[in-house]
Amino acid sequence: LNLDPRSDEVTAKAEEIYAMLQGMGVDVLLDDREERPGVKFKDADLLGSPMQLVVGGKGLARGIVECKDRRSGEKGELAVEDIARAFSQWAAGVRRGWEARQA
């Protein structure tokens, strides 16, 4: 979710992460509409996105992208400087959690 599509910095980082995830073989949707964040979160939940990455100006200023496992509701932060590794580790943990709940 790109929380600030009017910001060049936020948009560039959201698009970079989108391309990276596609390159990793992840099915990904990029919400870069000019809507309020609440609308974007609601729509992502309605679509059933199992994992969410949130790119916003405040997070980027802190060097992070927010992440959420929608099934458990658990939220976290991923370091922007090493986003590919951080995402891979986080997503693997999320998937393990899903598998454990199904067992």
CNS distance restraints for C-alpha pairs under 8 A (distance, minus, plus):
assign (resid   1 and name CA) (resid  14 and name CA) 7.57 0.50 0.50
assign (resid   1 and name CA) (resid  30 and name CA) 6.08 0.50 0.50
assign (resid   1 and name CA) (resid  31 and name CA) 5.02 0.50 0.50
assign (resid   1 and name CA) (resid  32 and name CA) 6.72 0.50 0.50
assign (resid   1 and name CA) (resid  40 and name CA) 7.04 0.50 0.50
assign (resid   1 and name CA) (resid  41 and name CA) 7.93 0.50 0.50
assign (resid   1 and name CA) (resid  52 and name CA) 7.24 0.50 0.50
assign (resid   1 and name CA) (resid  53 and name CA) 6.09 0.50 0.50
assign (resid   1 and name CA) (resid  54 and name CA) 4.79 0.50 0.50
assign (resid   1 and name CA) (resid  55 and name CA) 6.02 0.50 0.50
assign (resid   2 and name CA) (resid  10 and name CA) 6.85 0.50 0.50
assign (resid   2 and name CA) (resid  11 and name CA) 6.59 0.50 0.50
assign (resid   2 and name CA) (resid  14 and name CA) 5.97 0.50 0.50
assign (resid   2 and name CA) (resid  30 and name CA) 7.30 0.50 0.50
assign (resid   2 and name CA) (resid  31 and name CA) 5.98 0.50 0.50
assign (resid   2 and name CA) (resid  32 and name CA) 5.21 0.50 0.50
assign (resid   2 and name CA) (resid  33 and name CA) 7.93 0.50 0.50
assign (resid   2 and name CA) (resid  54 and name CA) 6.33 0.50 0.50
assign (resid   2 and name CA) (resid  55 and name CA) 5.10 0.50 0.50
assign (resid   2 and name CA) (resid  56 and name CA) 6.37 0.50 0.50
assign (resid   3 and name CA) (resid  10 and name CA) 7.78 0.50 0.50
assign (resid   3 and name CA) (resid  32 and name CA) 7.53 0.50 0.50
assign (resid   3 and name CA) (resid  36 and name CA) 7.64 0.50 0.50
assign (resid   3 and name CA) (resid  37 and name CA) 5.77 0.50 0.50
assign (resid   3 and name CA) (resid  54 and name CA) 6.99 0.50 0.50
assign (resid   3 and name CA) (resid  55 and name CA) 6.03 0.50 0.50
assign (resid   3 and name CA) (resid  56 and name CA) 5.07 0.50 0.50
assign (resid   3 and name CA) (resid  57 and name CA) 7.82 0.50 0.50
assign (resid   4 and name CA) (resid  10 and name CA) 6.28 0.50 0.50
assign (resid   4 and name CA) (resid  11 and name CA) 7.15 0.50 0.50
assign (resid   4 and name CA) (resid  32 and name CA) 7.90 0.50 0.50
assign (resid   4 and name CA) (resid  34 and name CA) 7.63 0.50 0.50
assign (resid   4 and name CA) (resid  55 and name CA) 7.99 0.50 0.50
assign (resid   4 and name CA) (resid  56 and name CA) 6.10 0.50 0.50
assign (resid   4 and name CA) (resid  57 and name CA) 7.07 0.50 0.50
assign (resid   5 and name CA) (resid  10 and name CA) 6.77 0.50 0.50
assign (resid   5 and name CA) (resid  11 and name CA) 5.47 0.50 0.50
assign (resid   5 and name CA) (resid  32 and name CA) 5.70 0.50 0.50
assign (resid   5 and name CA) (resid  33 and name CA) 6.88 0.50 0.50
assign (resid   5 and name CA) (resid  34 and name CA) 6.21 0.50 0.50
assign (resid   6 and name CA) (resid  11 and name CA) 7.40 0.50 0.50
assign (resid   6 and name CA) (resid  34 and name CA) 7.75 0.50 0.50
assign (resid   7 and name CA) (resid  11 and name CA) 6.05 0.50 0.50
assign (resid   7 and name CA) (resid  57 and name CA) 7.85 0.50 0.50
assign (resid   8 and name CA) (resid  12 and name CA) 5.93 0.50 0.50
assign (resid   9 and name CA) (resid  13 and name CA) 6.24 0.50 0.50
assign (resid   9 and name CA) (resid  57 and name CA) 7.77 0.50 0.50
assign (resid  10 and name CA) (resid  14 and name CA) 6.05 0.50 0.50
assign (resid  10 and name CA) (resid  55 and name CA) 6.46 0.50 0.50
assign (resid  10 and name CA) (resid  56 and name CA) 5.96 0.50 0.50
assign (resid  10 and name CA) (resid  57 and name CA) 6.02 0.50 0.50
assign (resid  10 and name CA) (resid  60 and name CA) 7.52 0.50 0.50
assign (resid  11 and name CA) (resid  15 and name CA) 6.06 0.50 0.50
assign (resid  11 and name CA) (resid  32 and name CA) 7.72 0.50 0.50
assign (resid  12 and name CA) (resid  16 and name CA) 6.06 0.50 0.50
assign (resid  13 and name CA) (resid  17 and name CA) 6.14 0.50 0.50
assign (resid  13 and name CA) (resid  55 and name CA) 7.45 0.50 0.50
assign (resid  14 and name CA) (resid  18 and name CA) 6.07 0.50 0.50
assign (resid  14 and name CA) (resid  30 and name CA) 7.76 0.50 0.50
assign (resid  14 and name CA) (resid  55 and name CA) 6.07 0.50 0.50
assign (resid  15 and name CA) (resid  19 and name CA) 6.15 0.50 0.50
assign (resid  15 and name CA) (resid  30 and name CA) 7.84 0.50 0.50
assign (resid  16 and name CA) (resid  20 and name CA) 6.14 0.50 0.50
assign (resid  17 and name CA) (resid  21 and name CA) 6.09 0.50 0.50
assign (resid  17 and name CA) (resid  83 and name CA) 7.85 0.50 0.50
assign (resid  18 and name CA) (resid  22 and name CA) 6.27 0.50 0.50
assign (resid  18 and name CA) (resid  28 and name CA) 6.95 0.50 0.50
assign (resid  18 and name CA) (resid  29 and name CA) 7.73 0.50 0.50
assign (resid  18 and name CA) (resid  30 and name CA) 6.65 0.50 0.50
assign (resid  19 and name CA) (resid  23 and name CA) 6.13 0.50 0.50
assign (resid  20 and name CA) (resid  24 and name CA) 6.33 0.50 0.50
assign (resid  20 and name CA) (resid  84 and name CA) 7.30 0.50 0.50
assign (resid  21 and name CA) (resid  25 and name CA) 6.49 0.50 0.50
assign (resid  21 and name CA) (resid  26 and name CA) 5.33 0.50 0.50
assign (resid  21 and name CA) (resid  27 and name CA) 7.66 0.50 0.50
assign (resid  21 and name CA) (resid  28 and name CA) 6.97 0.50 0.50
assign (resid  21 and name CA) (resid  84 and name CA) 7.97 0.50 0.50
assign (resid  22 and name CA) (resid  26 and name CA) 5.24 0.50 0.50
assign (resid  22 and name CA) (resid  27 and name CA) 6.58 0.50 0.50
assign (resid  22 and name CA) (resid  28 and name CA) 6.72 0.50 0.50
assign (resid  31 and name CA) (resid  40 and name CA) 7.12 0.50 0.50
assign (resid  35 and name CA) (resid  39 and name CA) 6.35 0.50 0.50
assign (resid  35 and name CA) (resid  40 and name CA) 6.77 0.50 0.50
assign (resid  36 and name CA) (resid  40 and name CA) 6.67 0.50 0.50
assign (resid  37 and name CA) (resid  41 and name CA) 6.20 0.50 0.50
assign (resid  38 and name CA) (resid  42 and name CA) 6.09 0.50 0.50
assign (resid  39 and name CA) (resid  43 and name CA) 6.08 0.50 0.50
assign (resid  40 and name CA) (resid  44 and name CA) 6.08 0.50 0.50
assign (resid  41 and name CA) (resid  45 and name CA) 6.26 0.50 0.50
assign (resid  42 and name CA) (resid  46 and name CA) 6.21 0.50 0.50
assign (resid  43 and name CA) (resid  47 and name CA) 6.10 0.50 0.50
assign (resid  44 and name CA) (resid  48 and name CA) 6.32 0.50 0.50
assign (resid  44 and name CA) (resid  49 and name CA) 5.72 0.50 0.50
assign (resid  44 and name CA) (resid  52 and name CA) 7.94 0.50 0.50
assign (resid  45 and name CA) (resid  49 and name CA) 6.16 0.50 0.50
assign (resid  45 and name CA) (resid  70 and name CA) 7.72 0.50 0.50
assign (resid  49 and name CA) (resid  70 and name CA) 7.27 0.50 0.50
assign (resid  50 and name CA) (resid  69 and name CA) 6.28 0.50 0.50
assign (resid  50 and name CA) (resid  70 and name CA) 5.22 0.50 0.50
assign (resid  50 and name CA) (resid  71 and name CA) 6.44 0.50 0.50
assign (resid  51 and name CA) (resid  67 and name CA) 7.26 0.50 0.50
assign (resid  51 and name CA) (resid  68 and name CA) 5.73 0.50 0.50
assign (resid  51 and name CA) (resid  69 and name CA) 4.90 0.50 0.50
assign (resid  51 and name CA) (resid  70 and name CA) 5.75 0.50 0.50
assign (resid  52 and name CA) (resid  67 and name CA) 5.49 0.50 0.50
assign (resid  52 and name CA) (resid  68 and name CA) 5.08 0.50 0.50
assign (resid  52 and name CA) (resid  69 and name CA) 6.71 0.50 0.50
assign (resid  52 and name CA) (resid  70 and name CA) 7.25 0.50 0.50
assign (resid  53 and name CA) (resid  65 and name CA) 6.60 0.50 0.50
assign (resid  53 and name CA) (resid  66 and name CA) 5.66 0.50 0.50
assign (resid  53 and name CA) (resid  67 and name CA) 4.52 0.50 0.50
assign (resid  53 and name CA) (resid  68 and name CA) 6.62 0.50 0.50
assign (resid  54 and name CA) (resid  65 and name CA) 5.81 0.50 0.50
assign (resid  54 and name CA) (resid  66 and name CA) 4.96 0.50 0.50
assign (resid  54 and name CA) (resid  67 and name CA) 6.18 0.50 0.50
assign (resid  55 and name CA) (resid  59 and name CA) 6.83 0.50 0.50
assign (resid  55 and name CA) (resid  60 and name CA) 7.14 0.50 0.50
assign (resid  55 and name CA) (resid  65 and name CA) 5.41 0.50 0.50
assign (resid  55 and name CA) (resid  66 and name CA) 6.78 0.50 0.50
assign (resid  56 and name CA) (resid  60 and name CA) 6.17 0.50 0.50
assign (resid  56 and name CA) (resid  65 and name CA) 7.46 0.50 0.50
assign (resid  57 and name CA) (resid  61 and name CA) 6.13 0.50 0.50
assign (resid  58 and name CA) (resid  62 and name CA) 6.56 0.50 0.50
assign (resid  59 and name CA) (resid  63 and name CA) 6.17 0.50 0.50
assign (resid  59 and name CA) (resid  64 and name CA) 5.05 0.50 0.50
assign (resid  59 and name CA) (resid  65 and name CA) 5.81 0.50 0.50
assign (resid  59 and name CA) (resid  66 and name CA) 7.16 0.50 0.50
assign (resid  60 and name CA) (resid  64 and name CA) 5.38 0.50 0.50
assign (resid  60 and name CA) (resid  65 and name CA) 6.65 0.50 0.50
assign (resid  60 and name CA) (resid  80 and name CA) 7.46 0.50 0.50
assign (resid  63 and name CA) (resid  79 and name CA) 6.00 0.50 0.50
assign (resid  63 and name CA) (resid  80 and name CA) 5.42 0.50 0.50
assign (resid  63 and name CA) (resid  81 and name CA) 7.11 0.50 0.50
assign (resid  64 and name CA) (resid  77 and name CA) 5.96 0.50 0.50
assign (resid  64 and name CA) (resid  78 and name CA) 5.36 0.50 0.50
assign (resid  64 and name CA) (resid  79 and name CA) 4.67 0.50 0.50
assign (resid  64 and name CA) (resid  80 and name CA) 5.05 0.50 0.50
assign (resid  65 and name CA) (resid  77 and name CA) 5.68 0.50 0.50
assign (resid  65 and name CA) (resid  78 and name CA) 5.21 0.50 0.50
assign (resid  65 and name CA) (resid  79 and name CA) 6.53 0.50 0.50
assign (resid  65 and name CA) (resid  80 and name CA) 6.23 0.50 0.50
assign (resid  66 and name CA) (resid  75 and name CA) 7.27 0.50 0.50
assign (resid  66 and name CA) (resid  76 and name CA) 5.86 0.50 0.50
assign (resid  66 and name CA) (resid  77 and name CA) 4.51 0.50 0.50
assign (resid  66 and name CA) (resid  78 and name CA) 6.23 0.50 0.50
assign (resid  67 and name CA) (resid  75 and name CA) 5.64 0.50 0.50
assign (resid  67 and name CA) (resid  76 and name CA) 5.15 0.50 0.50
assign (resid  67 and name CA) (resid  77 and name CA) 5.68 0.50 0.50
assign (resid  67 and name CA) (resid  78 and name CA) 6.92 0.50 0.50
assign (resid  68 and name CA) (resid  73 and name CA) 6.50 0.50 0.50
assign (resid  68 and name CA) (resid  74 and name CA) 5.75 0.50 0.50
assign (resid  68 and name CA) (resid  75 and name CA) 4.34 0.50 0.50
assign (resid  68 and name CA) (resid  76 and name CA) 6.30 0.50 0.50
assign (resid  69 and name CA) (resid  73 and name CA) 5.48 0.50 0.50
assign (resid  69 and name CA) (resid  74 and name CA) 5.39 0.50 0.50
assign (resid  69 and name CA) (resid  75 and name CA) 6.45 0.50 0.50
assign (resid  69 and name CA) (resid  94 and name CA) 6.63 0.50 0.50
assign (resid  70 and name CA) (resid  74 and name CA) 7.14 0.50 0.50
assign (resid  71 and name CA) (resid  98 and name CA) 7.96 0.50 0.50
assign (resid  78 and name CA) (resid  83 and name CA) 6.45 0.50 0.50
assign (resid  78 and name CA) (resid  86 and name CA) 5.75 0.50 0.50
assign (resid  78 and name CA) (resid  87 and name CA) 6.79 0.50 0.50
assign (resid  79 and name CA) (resid  83 and name CA) 5.71 0.50 0.50
assign (resid  79 and name CA) (resid  86 and name CA) 6.56 0.50 0.50
assign (resid  82 and name CA) (resid  86 and name CA) 6.08 0.50 0.50
assign (resid  83 and name CA) (resid  87 and name CA) 5.73 0.50 0.50
assign (resid  84 and name CA) (resid  88 and name CA) 6.16 0.50 0.50
assign (resid  85 and name CA) (resid  89 and name CA) 6.23 0.50 0.50
assign (resid  86 and name CA) (resid  90 and name CA) 6.12 0.50 0.50
assign (resid  87 and name CA) (resid  91 and name CA) 5.85 0.50 0.50
assign (resid  88 and name CA) (resid  92 and name CA) 6.08 0.50 0.50
assign (resid  89 and name CA) (resid  93 and name CA) 6.36 0.50 0.50
assign (resid  90 and name CA) (resid  94 and name CA) 6.26 0.50 0.50
assign (resid  91 and name CA) (resid  95 and name CA) 6.14 0.50 0.50
assign (resid  92 and name CA) (resid  96 and name CA) 6.21 0.50 0.50
assign (resid  93 and name CA) (resid  97 and name CA) 6.24 0.50 0.50
assign (resid  94 and name CA) (resid  98 and name CA) 6.36 0.50 0.50
assign (resid  95 and name CA) (resid  99 and name CA) 6.24 0.50 0.50
assign (resid  96 and name CA) (resid 100 and name CA) 6.12 0.50 0.50
assign (resid  97 and name CA) (resid 101 and name CA) 6.26 0.50 0.50
assign (resid  98 and name CA) (resid 102 and name CA) 6.38 0.50 0.50
assign (resid  99 and name CA) (resid 103 and name CA) 6.28 0.50 0.50
